[in-house]
Amino acid sequence: MSTLFTPGQTILNVGLRSFADAIALAGAPVVQVEWQPPADGDRARGMQLASLVNDPRVEEANRRAYAAYLAAQPVLVGIAPAASALPGMAGRMLLHAGPPIAFEKMCGPMQGAI
């Protein structure tokens, strides 16, 4: 099976992680892509989302948001331990760039990072 992979080739796996594991065991470099269907696989919702691509209203909103981002002038106003600066921060709580989520509901890469 090792002759299946050309030296210098990297395999991109979009699917079950076990496929990537098998490729790695065969000796080939592999990159696992975590993917799921848009809109949780709901075709109607997916088509609604797709209809927003290049929508002038969305493009204008993106232009305005990006202009505001570029114009922002962040200023450091202080430094403090998170537990004293953030209401509700306690114990071994970890913060991340997203909404609150239980460890069990996190995807594999996020659990690994935590």
Buried (B, 14 or more C-beta within 10 A) or exposed (E): EEEEBEEEEEBEBEEEEEBBEBBBEBEBEBEBEEEEEEBEEEEEEBEEEEEEEEEEEEEEEEEEEEEEEEEEEEEEEEEEEEEEEEEEEEEEEEEEEEEEEEEEEBEEEBEEEE
